[in-house]
Amino acid sequence: METISWDEFAKVELRVGQIVKAEIFAEARKPAYILHVDFGPEVGVKKSSAQITALYQPEALVGKQVVGVINFPKKQIGPVMSECLVTGFCNERQEIVLCVPDRPAPLGAKLL
């Protein structure tokens, strides 16, 4: 495994956001949702395509806090411009489990 410096890690903007809208991404090649994530007043709401359909339903995602990378370049995914990366981990069945704070955190708070 390659190591990185603290300065390299500090460049990654990992922030807490709250899902305010989740919808089925019908045009996606692999099953996915379009998430609208509020990262607070400094950053605002950003969209993300997330392949999390195996473990989550759209209505259950609204209100959930997540950890997202907000300083990647935007990426066109079909008709959707993805503006952030919502983080998660693969479980033993290769399903994505969202990375979430275990207690409420202020929107836009940076991972330290």
WOMOTA-V449381 format. One line per field, one symbol per residue. ss: DSSP state (h for helix, s for strand, l for the rest). phi: phi as a letter, one per 30 degrees, with the letter a starting at -180 (. if undefined). burial: + if it has 24 or more other ideal C-beta (glycine too) atoms within 12 Angstrom, else -. A space follows every 10 residues. Layout:
BEGIN
ss: ???
phi: ???
burial: ???
END
This chain:
BEGIN
ss: lllllhhhhh lllsssssss ssssllllll llssssssll llllssssss lllllllhhh hlllsssssl llllssslls ssllsslsss lllllsssll llllllllls ll
phi: .dcbdedddd ddccbdbbdc abbdcddddc eacccccdci ddcicbcbdb dbddcbcedd ddjddbcbcc cdddbdbhdc cdcacddabd ddcicdcddb ddbebddied dc
burial: ---------- --++++++++ -++-+----- -++++++++- --+-++++++ +++--+-+-- +--+++++++ ---------+ -+++++++-- -----+-+++ ------++++ --
END
